[in-house]
Amino acid sequence: MTAATPTLRELQLAVWKLLTAPEGARPGLEELARAGELDEETVTAWIAGDERLDSLGRIDVYANMYFFRLRDILAEDFAKTAAILGEARFHNLVTDYLLVHPSSHPSLRWLGRALPAFLGEHAYGRELPWAPQMAALEWARNEAFQSRNTPAVSSVDLAAFPSERWGDLVFSLKPDVSLVTAPFDVVGLFERIDGGAPPSEPERREQHLLVHRPRFAPEVEEIAADEARALETVAAGRTFGEVCGALAPSEELVAEAATRAATLLAAWLERELLSGARLKTT
Amino acid sequence: MSRPPFLGHGVGLRRDHFERILDAPTDVDWFEAISENFMGVGGRARAVLDAVREKYPVVLHGVSLSIGSTDPLDLAYLDELRDLAGSVEPAWVSDHLCWTGVGGKNAHDLLPLPYTEEALRHVVDRVARVQERLKRRIALENVSSYMAYRFSQMPEGEFLARVAEEADCGILLDVNNVYVSSVNHGFDPHEYLAAVPPARVWQFHVAGHSHEGQLLLDTHDHEVPDPVWKLYEEAVRRFAPVSTLIEWDDRIPPFETLEAERNKAAAIYVEIAGVSEPAVRARVAG
């Protein structure tokens, strides 16, 4: 190899920087040249161009496909959020997002994982505060649709544990189950956009949403605040005893809380929300 | 080395066609499923794949193996793929001779390698490790490309052939990709085919492309154009018996349009190779 010939690693790192440059390969190269990392002479020596398209133009083919492919995936995964933001703002949001959260997983399914939180911190999210809530709902629905099949815990499974130890039981939520809490009626807004109505400011009303997949289609249920709190406690890996504690507003009401927790547990088993049960080990 | 069984003429398994495929008989002999669309995935997509597999042979075709990347192999990805293949029992597993990312990031694009001795050694070593991890041989597909490296040391066809021979893997010969790259880089597609060893070719891809300025883009969103059918004829003449798959991934048409393209490929194939019955149809019960 001559000094001008890059190693495979050097080549890949350089091409990567050019094809992911947010303004395109040429502005990306200008920035790299200013930093002394790469110059046009080197790129031209490495990558063949011709009278139809020069070296940088050929990298730009990939650069354009990189951005638009990922934007289209996110626009599909967050269709209602994109409708709320509008085309130009969604485009800009994706540009900003990919700079911070480029895909790091072999499957495109995970590309939008951090988008709801990112939008919550973004200027557009502050301008339209129901947009991040919608993004969270859409992400939860997507996950409910796709997540892996996992056997649910049944009451027969629970009967294997001695009743005096149920307070030490730690449950897991099935992978399709998630919780979304929003200060707006995002479900109503979702349905209006789905019906073809233009996105409008939703009613300010706190919603606790349980998203899961009973069979093949995601289902979104509005649940009571205490059930949401109990499920969040389960999701945090706490014991069933601690779930009871989360339901008790005061020590005097511990007995009522235990009754409520038992009722909720029966309902979770019925709706097949739990995937694992084990005794906490000390 | 033995080639896998001849499956006939298939199409890609796409969400838009799930109901049509399961609701009524088709002319299709087999389906190709994108591996990543089913890795760690449950629900309806997985149920459809299992139902299709009950009726047809299936091949798993990946897009994120990134066999040419200089990043370490993603062992979690390989284990997930091995588990999927273990449950689906595909006729074979394939991916692309390219790199898709570096530095822990993924472009989700099929980026071309330089055709150098260094890249050859790198890929051959990784294919061996992938095949060991998956406990099966794989086929690698030639990609369409829009850029080529001046310091390549051999033509792409020779690189593909040497990878297959030295790593003991199969070749998924994408006829459209050969044509697209030949136009984009000005090489002779017939010389390319002549460099490929017939015993290594497990499968053909045939697809449409689109024009972008004076280059061709591998968009899989059109019917197969005449120059690609012509090259397919030559490939059948040289490599048959080889299973063929029609790719159509964007602006997906009604299933009947895809089926008509599949039937056209089958008619061309039969006229040249005189073979019509696939060796394998549905999964054997029990």
Contacts between the chains, C-beta under 8 A, distances in Angstrom:
chain1	res1	chain2	res2	distance
A	1	B	118	7.6
A	1	B	151	8.0
A	5	B	151	4.7
A	6	B	151	8.0
A	7	B	118	6.9
A	8	B	68	7.7
A	8	B	70	5.4
A	8	B	113	7.6
A	8	B	114	7.0
A	8	B	116	7.5
A	8	B	118	5.6
A	8	B	119	5.5
A	8	B	122	6.0
A	9	B	70	4.2
A	9	B	102	7.7
A	11	B	114	6.5
A	11	B	149	7.4
A	12	B	69	6.8
A	12	B	70	5.6
A	12	B	99	6.1
A	12	B	102	4.2
A	12	B	111	8.0
A	13	B	102	6.0
A	13	B	103	6.5
A	15	B	111	6.9
A	16	B	101	7.4
A	16	B	102	5.1
A	16	B	103	6.4
A	16	B	105	7.1
A	16	B	107	7.4
A	19	B	107	6.5
A	19	B	109	7.9
A	19	B	111	7.9
A	20	B	105	7.8
A	20	B	107	7.2
A	45	B	150	6.5
A	46	B	149	6.0
A	46	B	150	6.3
A	46	B	151	6.8
A	47	B	147	5.2
A	47	B	148	7.4
A	47	B	149	6.2
A	47	B	150	7.0
A	48	B	147	7.2
A	48	B	148	4.8
A	48	B	149	7.0
A	48	B	150	5.1
A	48	B	185	7.4
A	50	B	186	7.4
A	52	B	213	6.7
A	52	B	214	4.1
A	52	B	215	6.6
A	53	B	146	7.9
A	53	B	213	6.8
A	53	B	214	7.3
A	53	B	215	6.3
A	55	B	147	7.5
A	58	B	146	5.3
A	58	B	147	3.9
A	59	B	147	6.2
A	61	B	146	4.2
A	61	B	147	7.4
A	61	B	212	7.1
A	61	B	215	7.0
A	61	B	217	7.6
A	62	B	107	7.6
A	62	B	109	6.1
A	62	B	111	6.7
A	62	B	146	6.7
A	62	B	147	7.2
A	65	B	109	5.9
A	66	B	107	5.3
A	66	B	108	7.8
A	66	B	109	6.0
A	69	B	108	6.1
A	69	B	109	7.0
A	70	B	108	7.0
A	102	B	105	4.6
A	102	B	106	7.7
A	103	B	101	7.6
A	103	B	105	6.4
A	103	B	106	4.5
A	103	B	107	7.5
A	103	B	108	6.1
A	104	B	104	5.6
A	104	B	105	5.7
A	104	B	106	6.5
A	105	B	106	6.7
A	106	B	36	6.0
A	106	B	39	7.9
A	106	B	64	3.5
A	106	B	66	7.7
A	106	B	74	6.3
A	106	B	77	4.9
A	106	B	106	6.3
A	107	B	36	4.6
A	107	B	37	7.9
A	107	B	39	6.5
A	107	B	40	7.6
A	107	B	64	6.9
A	108	B	36	7.5
A	108	B	108	5.7
A	109	B	36	7.8
A	109	B	41	7.6
A	145	B	43	5.8
A	145	B	44	7.5
A	146	B	41	5.1
A	146	B	42	7.2
A	146	B	43	6.1
A	146	B	45	6.9
A	147	B	41	7.6
A	147	B	42	6.0
A	147	B	43	7.1
A	148	B	40	5.2
A	148	B	41	6.5
A	148	B	42	4.4
A	149	B	42	3.4
A	149	B	43	7.1
A	149	B	46	6.5
A	150	B	42	7.5
A	175	B	42	7.9
A	176	B	42	7.7
A	176	B	43	7.5
A	213	B	43	5.9
A	216	B	43	5.5
A	216	B	44	3.9
A	216	B	47	6.9
A	217	B	44	7.8
